[in-house]
Amino acid sequence: MGPLRFYFTVIVVLSVAIAQCAAAQEVAHPPGRFLNILGAKIWVEEEGTGDPLLLIAGAGGSHDYFHPYFSQLAASHRVIYYDAFGRGNSDKGKAPADYSLAHDIEEVEALRQALHLEKISVYGHSYGGFVAQGYAAKYPEHLSHLVLSDIFISGADFQESDDHINAEIRQYLPELAEKVAALRAKGLLASSPELQQAYLGQIGKMIEIFYLYNPERIKDLPWNDHNFNPDVYYGTIGMDADFHISSPLAESNYSAALNAMKAPLLVMVGRKDGIILPRLAGHFVTAVPKTQLLVFEKSGHYPFMEETSACMAAIDRFLRQN
């Protein structure tokens, strides 16, 4: 996930905090294999039979945090997990510049072709929702259903969230805000080790305020050096991602593409998601009237983890729609 927040990857700092506070539960993975995708070895796992559902994780994050929750769909769907380029078991680039939203979108299409699938349903969580929307915009003929969870429809909403988070930190964690302001005055970017260390000192409170309905669920998030690559986060969002969203993501807006696509659209958000605020998720309904919006009352940024049964039942019902 990524620095400062769990939504577009939860920071190296949070990864470290999780490792220090509680080990994530070990979960069984379905069989996996490497596929040659766009010149790189990409790790793919599959379980179940039926119409294919491809899961796209947050920026910098491997697919691991989808386990074991989505196994509930394997009884009636072919659930496909993968580690995008730079994540998890897959090949890595050499620097943040090797990663981009455009590459992530093309990777989905190349993966569809490699799996010999005519149409796919796509679930995009957090930054993965941007990849899913970009795929819908470029390859609508290969899209069956689109599920977007805890993500924005535009880069402008992403920037508004950044501004909101920093305002909340100033209100609720003034001592952290003071440290951050001092470091920013020195010209340090969000990606600097000094800023990440500052956040680490208040990570428990930040989780409580922004990330989870039940903060104790942090133990179920498997973020560590294997599961998170900060280079991907900064390469796709920007080197100052916790303060300023970089181009081209900053200018993105998928309203026209989502209105034009024939595939049905389901948008999910947790009521206590302090990153993807329900108000911002509601912009999907305003911009794309056919949007089916579900708000999970006892969830933060991870409805599939905090309200698993209700979330999987909703996805299953949606995927059965024509």
C-alpha positions in Angstrom: 0.0 0.0 0.0 2.0 3.3 0.7 3.4 6.0 2.9 1.2 7.7 5.4 -1.9 5.9 4.3 -3.2 2.5 3.7 -5.1 3.3 0.6 -2.6 3.6 -2.1 -0.3 1.4 -0.2 0.3 1.8 3.4 3.7 3.1 3.9 6.9 1.5 4.6 6.5 2.9 8.1 3.2 1.0 8.6 4.8 -2.1 7.3 7.5 -1.8 9.9 5.0 -1.1 12.6 3.0 -4.1 11.7 6.0 -6.3 11.9 6.9 -4.9 15.3 3.4 -5.0 16.8 1.9 -8.2 15.5 2.6 -10.8 12.9 -0.1 -11.3 10.2 -1.9 -14.6 10.3 -0.5 -17.2 8.0 -3.0 -18.1 5.2 -2.9 -20.8 2.6 -2.5 -19.6 -1.0 -4.0 -21.4 -4.0 -1.6 -22.8 -6.6 0.5 -20.2 -8.4 2.8 -19.9 -11.4 4.9 -17.3 -13.2 3.7 -15.9 -16.6 5.8 -13.8 -19.0 3.9 -10.5 -19.1 5.3 -7.5 -21.0 8.8 -8.9 -20.6 8.6 -9.6 -16.9 7.9 -12.6 -14.8 4.5 -12.0 -13.1 3.2 -14.2 -10.3 -0.4 -15.4 -10.7 -2.6 -17.6 -8.5 -6.1 -19.0 -9.2 -8.8 -20.7 -7.4 -12.4 -21.8 -8.2 -14.3 -22.2 -11.5 -16.7 -20.1 -13.4 -16.5 -16.6 -14.9 -13.2 -15.0 -14.2 -12.7 -12.3 -11.6 -9.3 -10.5 -11.6 -8.3 -8.7 -8.4 -6.1 -5.6 -8.6 -4.3 -4.6 -5.4 -3.2 -1.1 -4.2 0.0 0.6 -5.4 3.2 -1.1 -4.2 1.2 -3.9 -2.6 1.2 -7.6 -3.5 -2.0 -9.6 -3.8 -1.5 -11.2 -0.4 -3.9 -9.0 1.6 -6.8 -10.5 -0.4 -6.3 -13.8 1.3 -8.2 -15.6 2.7 -11.3 -13.3 2.1 -11.9 -13.7 -1.6 -11.9 -17.5 -1.3 -15.5 -17.2 -0.4 -16.2 -16.4 -4.1 -14.3 -19.5 -5.4 -17.3 -21.7 -5.2 -18.9 -19.9 -8.2 -16.2 -17.8 -9.7 -12.6 -18.2 -11.1 -10.8 -15.9 -8.7 -7.5 -14.6 -10.2 -4.8 -13.0 -7.9 -1.6 -11.6 -9.3 1.4 -9.5 -8.2 1.8 -6.6 -10.6 5.2 -5.7 -11.8 7.4 -4.6 -8.9 5.2 -6.3 -6.3 5.4 -9.5 -4.3 6.9 -12.4 -6.1 7.0 -10.7 -9.5 10.0 -9.1 -11.2 11.1 -5.7 -9.9 12.3 -2.5 -11.7 15.4 -0.6 -10.7 13.9 2.7 -9.6 10.5 4.5 -9.1 10.6 5.8 -12.7 10.2 2.2 -13.9 6.6 2.1 -12.7 3.5 3.9 -14.0 -0.3 3.7 -14.1 -0.1 3.3 -17.9 2.1 0.2 -17.5 -0.2 -1.3 -14.8 -3.2 -0.9 -17.2 -1.4 -2.6 -20.1 -0.3 -5.4 -17.8 -4.0 -6.2 -17.0 -4.7 -6.6 -20.7 -1.5 -8.6 -21.4 -2.5 -10.9 -18.4 -6.0 -11.4 -19.9 -4.5 -12.5 -23.2 -2.0 -14.8 -21.5 -4.8 -16.5 -19.6 -6.8 -16.8 -22.9 -9.8 -15.1 -21.5 -12.3 -13.3 -23.7 -13.9 -11.2 -21.0 -13.0 -10.6 -17.4 -14.7 -9.0 -14.4 -12.3 -6.7 -12.6 -12.1 -5.8 -8.9 -9.8 -2.9 -8.1 -9.1 -1.9 -4.5 -7.6 1.4 -3.6 -5.0 2.5 -6.2 -6.0 -0.7 -8.0 -9.3 1.0 -8.6 -7.5 3.5 -10.8 -5.9 0.7 -12.8 -9.3 -0.9 -13.1 -10.9 2.3 -14.4 -8.1 2.9 -16.8 -8.6 -0.7 -18.1 -12.3 0.0 -18.5 -11.5 3.1 -20.4 -9.1 1.5 -22.8 -10.4 -2.1 -23.2 -14.2 -1.9 -22.5 -14.9 -4.7 -25.0 -13.1 -7.2 -22.7 -14.8 -6.1 -19.5 -17.7 -8.0 -18.1 -18.3 -6.3 -14.7 -16.4 -3.6 -12.8 -16.1 -3.4 -9.0 -14.3 -0.5 -7.5 -13.6 -0.5 -3.8 -12.4 2.5 -1.8 -11.1 4.6 -4.6 -11.7 7.9 -6.3 -13.1 8.7 -9.8 -10.5 11.5 -10.4 -7.1 12.7 -9.5 -8.7 15.9 -8.2 -10.5 13.8 -5.5 -7.2 12.2 -4.7 -5.7 15.6 -4.1 -8.7 16.6 -2.0 -8.1 13.5 0.2 -4.5 14.4 0.6 -5.4 17.9 1.8 -8.1 16.5 4.1 -5.7 14.0 5.7 -3.1 16.7 6.4 -5.7 19.0 7.8 -6.9 16.2 10.2 -3.3 15.5 11.3 -3.0 19.2 12.2 -6.2 19.0 14.2 -5.8 15.7 16.0 -2.0 15.2 16.0 -0.6 18.7 16.3 2.8 17.4 17.6 3.2 15.3 14.4 2.1 18.2 12.2 4.7 20.4 13.8 7.5 17.8 13.1 6.2 17.4 9.5 6.1 21.2 8.9 9.7 21.5 10.1 10.9 18.8 7.8 8.9 20.2 4.9 10.5 23.6 5.5 13.9 21.9 4.8 12.5 20.8 1.4 12.0 17.1 2.2 9.5 15.2 0.2 7.0 12.6 1.5 9.3 9.8 0.3 12.2 11.0 2.6 13.2 8.6 5.5 13.0 11.5 7.9 9.3 12.1 7.2 8.5 8.4 7.4 10.2 8.2 10.8 8.1 11.1 12.0 4.9 9.3 11.0 6.1 6.1 12.7 6.0 7.8 16.1 2.2 8.3 15.7 1.3 5.3 13.6 -1.1 3.8 16.1 -3.2 7.0 16.3 -3.1 7.4 12.5 -4.5 3.9 12.1 -7.3 4.7 14.5 -8.2 7.9 12.8 -7.8 7.0 9.1 -7.6 3.3 8.3 -9.7 0.8 10.1 -13.1 0.6 11.7 -11.5 -1.8 14.3 -7.8 -0.8 14.7 -7.0 -4.2 16.1 -7.4 -5.6 12.6 -4.0 -4.3 11.8 -2.6 -7.7 12.7 -4.5 -9.1 9.7 -2.7 -6.9 7.1 0.4 -8.7 5.8 2.6 -5.7 5.0 6.4 -6.3 5.1 9.3 -6.0 2.7 7.9 -8.7 0.5 4.4 -7.4 0.4 5.1 -3.7 -0.2 7.5 -1.9 -2.6 7.8 1.8 -1.9 9.4 2.4 -5.3 6.1 1.4 -6.9 4.0 3.7 -4.7 6.2 6.7 -5.5 6.6 5.9 -9.1 2.8 5.7 -9.7 1.6 8.4 -7.4 4.5 10.8 -7.1 7.6 11.3 -5.0 5.7 13.8 -2.8 2.5 11.6 -2.8 1.3 12.4 0.6 1.1 16.1 -0.2 0.9 16.5 -4.0 -0.4 14.0 -6.6 1.8 13.9 -9.7 0.9 13.9 -13.4 -0.7 12.2 -15.2 -2.7 10.8 -12.3 -3.4 14.3 -11.0 -5.3 15.1 -14.2 -7.2 11.8 -14.5 -11.0 11.7 -14.6 -12.8 8.5 -15.7 -16.3 9.9 -15.7 -16.7 9.8 -19.5 -15.3 6.4 -19.9 -17.4 4.9 -17.1 -20.6 6.4 -18.6 -19.7 5.0 -22.0 -18.8 1.4 -21.0 -21.5 -1.2 -21.2 -20.3 -3.2 -18.2 -22.2 -2.6 -14.9 -20.4 -0.7 -12.2 -20.4 -1.4 -8.4 -18.6 1.0 -6.1 -17.9 0.1 -2.4 -16.6 2.2 0.5 -16.3 1.8 4.2 -18.2 4.3 6.3 -15.1 4.9 8.4 -12.7 5.0 5.6 -10.7 8.2 6.5 -8.9 8.2 3.2 -11.5 7.5 0.6 -14.2 9.5 2.3 -17.8 8.3 1.6 -18.5 11.8 0.3 -15.8 11.4 -2.3 -16.9 7.9 -3.2 -20.3 9.4 -3.8 -18.9 11.4 -6.7 -19.2 8.2 -8.8 -23.0 8.3 -8.4 -23.1 12.0 -9.4 -20.8 11.5 -12.4 -22.0 8.1 -13.5 -25.7 7.6 -12.7 -25.7 3.9 -13.3 -23.3 3.4 -10.4 -24.4 1.0 -7.7 -23.0 2.4 -4.4 -22.6 0.3 -1.3 -21.4 1.7 2.0 -20.3 -0.7 4.6 -21.1 0.6 8.1 -18.5 -1.3 10.1 -15.5 -0.9 7.8 -12.7 1.4 7.1 -10.5 1.1 4.0 -10.9 -2.7 3.8 -14.6 -3.8 3.7 -13.6 -7.2 2.3 -11.6 -7.8 5.5 -13.8 -6.1 8.2 -17.2 -7.2 6.8 -16.2 -10.2 4.7 -19.4 -12.1 4.4 -21.5 -9.1 3.5 -18.9 -7.8 1.1 -18.5 -11.2 -0.7 -22.2 -11.7 -0.9 -22.6 -8.2 -2.5 -19.9 -8.9 -5.1 -21.3 -12.3 -5.9 -24.8 -10.9 -6.5 -23.4 -8.1 -8.6 -21.3 -10.5 -10.8 -24.5 -12.5 -11.5 -26.1 -9.5 -13.1 -26.3 -9.4 -16.9 
